[in-house]
Amino acid sequence: MGLSWMAWTWPTAAFFVFVAACLITLTVWELKVPGGDPRHGVFGIDTTRGDRLFISLLGSAFIFLAWMGLVSTLLWGPLAIALVWGFLVFRYV
């Protein structure tokens, strides 16, 4: 399967596959264990599972952009930070 018709790279395709996998996982999780009731977290807003996924993905994007703009192009550092950020968002937000 070539991705050249959309000028995509494999990392770009992997990112979109990851986002789709997250959405599928959340859907299965909600069907299997209903109860994505809003929680009141440290940001002072009520969030559901989907909200927390969106916040973690958006925050991760900003982490990666800031890292590439300020530090370097090696992306292992921001990956670790983004994973910790995602864990913290799902745990405390």
C-alpha positions as CSV (number, residue, x, y, z in Angstrom):
1,M,0.0,0.0,0.0
2,G,1.6,3.2,-1.1
3,L,1.0,6.5,0.6
4,S,2.6,8.7,-2.0
5,W,-0.8,9.7,-3.6
6,M,-1.5,11.8,-0.4
7,A,2.2,12.8,0.2
8,W,2.0,11.1,3.6
9,T,4.9,9.6,5.4
10,W,4.7,6.4,7.5
11,P,4.9,8.3,10.8
12,T,1.9,10.4,9.7
13,A,-0.1,7.4,8.8
14,A,0.9,5.7,12.1
15,F,-0.3,8.8,14.0
16,F,-3.7,8.6,12.3
17,V,-3.9,4.8,12.9
18,F,-3.1,5.5,16.6
19,V,-5.9,8.1,16.9
20,A,-8.4,5.7,15.2
21,A,-7.3,2.9,17.6
22,C,-7.8,5.3,20.6
23,L,-11.3,6.1,19.4
24,I,-12.1,2.4,18.8
25,T,-10.7,1.5,22.2
26,L,-12.8,4.2,23.9
27,T,-15.9,3.0,22.1
28,V,-15.4,-0.6,23.1
29,W,-14.6,0.5,26.7
30,E,-17.8,2.5,26.9
31,L,-19.9,-0.4,25.5
32,K,-18.2,-2.9,27.8
33,V,-18.2,-0.7,30.9
34,P,-20.7,2.1,30.7
35,G,-20.1,4.9,33.0
36,G,-18.2,7.6,31.4
37,D,-19.9,10.0,33.7
38,P,-18.2,13.4,33.9
39,R,-15.6,13.8,36.6
40,H,-14.6,17.1,38.2
41,G,-10.8,17.3,38.0
42,V,-7.9,19.6,38.8
43,F,-8.7,22.0,35.9
44,G,-12.1,22.7,37.5
45,I,-14.1,21.4,34.7
46,D,-16.2,18.3,34.3
47,T,-14.7,15.9,31.8
48,T,-15.7,12.5,30.3
49,R,-13.3,9.9,28.9
50,G,-13.6,11.4,25.4
51,D,-12.8,14.9,26.8
52,R,-9.7,13.5,28.6
53,L,-8.6,11.8,25.4
54,F,-8.9,15.1,23.4
55,I,-7.1,17.0,26.1
56,S,-4.3,14.5,26.2
57,L,-3.9,14.4,22.4
58,L,-4.0,18.2,22.1
59,G,-1.5,18.6,25.0
60,S,0.8,16.0,23.4
61,A,0.7,17.9,20.1
62,F,1.8,21.1,21.9
63,I,4.5,19.2,23.8
64,F,5.9,17.8,20.5
65,L,5.8,21.2,18.8
66,A,7.5,23.0,21.7
67,W,10.2,20.4,21.8
68,M,10.9,20.6,18.1
69,G,10.9,24.4,18.2
70,L,13.1,24.8,21.3
71,V,15.2,21.7,21.8
72,S,15.9,19.4,18.9
73,T,14.4,17.0,16.4
74,L,15.0,13.8,18.4
75,L,11.6,12.9,19.6
76,W,12.1,10.3,22.3
77,G,12.1,13.0,25.0
78,P,8.7,14.5,24.1
79,L,7.3,11.0,23.6
80,A,8.1,10.2,27.3
81,I,6.7,13.6,28.4
82,A,3.5,13.1,26.3
83,L,3.0,9.6,27.8
84,V,3.3,10.9,31.3
85,W,1.0,13.8,30.4
86,G,-1.6,11.4,29.0
87,F,-1.5,9.3,32.2
88,L,-1.9,12.4,34.4
89,V,-4.8,13.7,32.3
90,F,-6.7,10.4,32.5
91,R,-5.9,10.0,36.2
92,Y,-6.5,13.5,37.6
93,V,-8.4,15.6,35.1
